[in-house]
Every structure is written in structure tokens, then in C-alpha cells.
């Protein structure tokens, strides 16, 4: 469920098809997320899961899997 929610959030914010996003999708290389997109996506994830994402953690996310694991460990 966490992965599906994060995938939906990313797809909606970037205007792409969810099928283009997998756990191993690279945030920078495959999705080319800029800093504004990153902030909006993280805010949506925080709202969806009622958590606060540490700013240092945001900079370390390289794949969608790392985002999912972060949410799993902070719920």
C-alpha cells in the first residue's frame, strides 16, 4: 500500500503514467525530479502518511524504494 500511494503521488505530480515508476526507479536519472517537484512530492507523502520527513533524508533518496522504506520505518 505504501509503494502504491507513493507511486500515485509521484505520477500525479510529474504528470506521468504510474507504470513508468517501479521500486528501482531512480529519482534523479529516471524521473528527473527538480527541487520544487521534490518538495511538493515530499509534502504530499507527509500528508498521506501523517509523518514528517527529515530534510537530510530527502537529499539521500536515490530510488523510489528508499522513499518507501523511509515511510515504512517512520510510521
Long-range contacts (C-beta under 8 A, 24 or more apart in sequence): 2-49, 2-68, 2-71, 2-72, 3-64, 3-68, 5-48, 5-49, 6-45, 6-64, 6-67, 6-68, 6-71, 7-64, 9-41, 9-44, 9-45, 9-48, 10-41, 10-64, 13-37, 13-40, 13-41, 13-44, 21-64, 22-64, 23-63, 23-64, 23-65, 23-68, 24-63, 24-64, 24-65, 25-63, 25-64, 26-62, 26-63, 27-61, 27-62, 27-63, 27-64, 27-67, 28-62, 45-71, 49-74, 49-75, 51-75
